[in-house]
């Protein structure tokens, strides 16, 4: 479901800076995850449609465009992938792009975007556990290796683990840690969110506090594996060809559009 969000004009004005037509752009990052602080960057992610001559050329154009406006307050970061690359990532069970597709915070959309969402619902399977598990584990390692661990780092550890468990149990994508924790009821997460929202991006935590989260982290990793094993989702969703059909149709339609 599309939700209205107060995207600041400094971010909204950059949406169409991509040199090619857009399929969609949604909000990702802390604003999607439900723990944005006043100085959080605006992370916009999406899919564009490169013209056919760029795709078939012996000198292929870049598949990814990134526009980072560090002068903006707060900073704005927009990343879009060409439709073929984006769809390939979806077929590889990349949970990061899956969450972008289902982000309720939509900055730009086309009629084909809802069709893409419908297709993506059929692609959700147990294989997506891999992304959410390793995202959480990698974040935990980064927090532990840091000379100054942060509240933000812990939240980015917990969020994919809870999102992965929820996905395995329900088949539904939920990226907002606040809503996820309404189900899980982990007091420590509620406290971390409150501190992050009231503070700043790099609010630190002590090594002693970090160690207190180790047991919770281990438990959630085990819970994610158990949810995968008990999940009603298929092990691997069948590729019906629907993404390919949409790709071809949108690419051809895009030939008549000007960047």
BELJOWO-V780945 format. One record per pair of residues at least 24 apart in sequence whose C-alpha atoms are under 7 Angstrom apart, sorted by sequence separation. I is the first residue (numbers start at 1). GAP is how many residues later the second one is. D is the distance in whole Angstrom. If there is no record, write none. Layout:
i=I gap=GAP d=D
i=I gap=GAP d=D
//
This chain:
i=23 gap=24 d=5
i=136 gap=24 d=6
i=22 gap=25 d=6
i=23 gap=25 d=5
i=135 gap=25 d=6
i=136 gap=25 d=6
i=22 gap=26 d=4
i=23 gap=26 d=7
i=21 gap=27 d=6
i=22 gap=27 d=6
i=20 gap=28 d=6
i=21 gap=28 d=6
i=132 gap=28 d=5
i=133 gap=28 d=6
i=20 gap=29 d=6
i=132 gap=29 d=6
i=20 gap=30 d=6
i=11 gap=31 d=7
i=48 gap=32 d=6
i=50 gap=32 d=6
i=132 gap=32 d=5
i=41 gap=33 d=6
i=42 gap=33 d=6
i=43 gap=33 d=6
i=44 gap=33 d=6
i=45 gap=33 d=6
i=46 gap=33 d=6
i=47 gap=33 d=5
i=48 gap=33 d=6
i=49 gap=33 d=5
i=95 gap=33 d=6
i=40 gap=34 d=7
i=41 gap=34 d=5
i=42 gap=34 d=5
i=43 gap=34 d=5
i=44 gap=34 d=5
i=45 gap=34 d=5
i=46 gap=34 d=5
i=47 gap=34 d=5
i=48 gap=34 d=5
i=49 gap=34 d=5
i=93 gap=34 d=6
i=39 gap=35 d=6
i=41 gap=35 d=6
i=42 gap=35 d=6
i=43 gap=35 d=6
i=44 gap=35 d=6
i=45 gap=35 d=6
i=46 gap=35 d=7
i=47 gap=35 d=6
i=48 gap=35 d=6
i=93 gap=35 d=5
i=129 gap=35 d=6
i=47 gap=36 d=6
i=95 gap=36 d=6
i=94 gap=37 d=6
i=95 gap=37 d=7
i=47 gap=39 d=7
i=151 gap=41 d=6
i=126 gap=42 d=7
i=152 gap=44 d=7
i=151 gap=45 d=6
i=18 gap=47 d=7
i=124 gap=47 d=7
i=152 gap=49 d=7
i=152 gap=50 d=7
i=150 gap=52 d=6
i=151 gap=52 d=6
i=150 gap=53 d=6
i=151 gap=53 d=6
i=150 gap=54 d=4
i=151 gap=54 d=6
i=45 gap=55 d=7
i=149 gap=55 d=6
i=150 gap=55 d=5
i=148 gap=56 d=6
i=149 gap=56 d=6
i=169 gap=58 d=6
i=161 gap=59 d=7
i=165 gap=59 d=5
i=168 gap=59 d=6
i=161 gap=60 d=7
i=164 gap=60 d=7
i=168 gap=60 d=5
i=10 gap=62 d=7
i=165 gap=62 d=6
i=169 gap=62 d=6
i=171 gap=62 d=7
i=161 gap=63 d=7
i=168 gap=63 d=5
i=11 gap=65 d=6
i=168 gap=65 d=7
i=102 gap=71 d=7
i=28 gap=72 d=6
i=26 gap=74 d=6
i=99 gap=74 d=7
i=27 gap=76 d=7
i=99 gap=76 d=7
i=26 gap=77 d=6
i=27 gap=78 d=5
i=26 gap=79 d=6
i=27 gap=79 d=6
i=26 gap=80 d=4
i=27 gap=80 d=7
i=25 gap=81 d=6
i=26 gap=81 d=5
i=25 gap=82 d=5
i=26 gap=82 d=7
i=25 gap=83 d=5
i=24 gap=84 d=5
i=25 gap=84 d=7
i=24 gap=85 d=4
i=23 gap=86 d=6
i=24 gap=86 d=6
i=23 gap=87 d=6
i=133 gap=88 d=7
i=24 gap=89 d=6
i=23 gap=90 d=6
i=129 gap=99 d=7
i=5 gap=100 d=6
i=3 gap=101 d=5
i=4 gap=101 d=7
i=2 gap=102 d=5
i=3 gap=102 d=5
i=126 gap=102 d=6
i=1 gap=103 d=6
i=2 gap=103 d=6
i=3 gap=103 d=7
i=2 gap=104 d=6
i=126 gap=107 d=6
i=125 gap=108 d=5
i=126 gap=108 d=6
i=127 gap=108 d=6
i=125 gap=109 d=5
i=126 gap=109 d=5
i=127 gap=109 d=6
i=125 gap=110 d=6
i=126 gap=110 d=7
i=125 gap=111 d=6
i=125 gap=112 d=6
i=124 gap=113 d=7
i=123 gap=114 d=5
i=122 gap=115 d=7
i=119 gap=123 d=7
i=33 gap=142 d=6
i=34 gap=142 d=5
i=32 gap=143 d=7
i=33 gap=143 d=4
i=34 gap=143 d=6
i=32 gap=144 d=6
i=33 gap=144 d=6
i=34 gap=144 d=6
i=87 gap=156 d=7
i=35 gap=158 d=6
i=37 gap=159 d=6
i=37 gap=160 d=4
i=35 gap=161 d=7
i=36 gap=161 d=6
i=37 gap=161 d=7
i=39 gap=161 d=6
i=40 gap=161 d=6
i=35 gap=162 d=6
i=37 gap=162 d=6
i=38 gap=162 d=7
i=39 gap=162 d=7
i=37 gap=163 d=6
i=84 gap=163 d=7
i=37 gap=164 d=7
i=83 gap=164 d=7
i=52 gap=199 d=7
i=49 gap=202 d=6
i=51 gap=203 d=7
i=52 gap=203 d=7
i=51 gap=204 d=6
i=49 gap=205 d=7
i=21 gap=236 d=7
i=21 gap=238 d=5
i=20 gap=239 d=4
i=19 gap=240 d=5
//
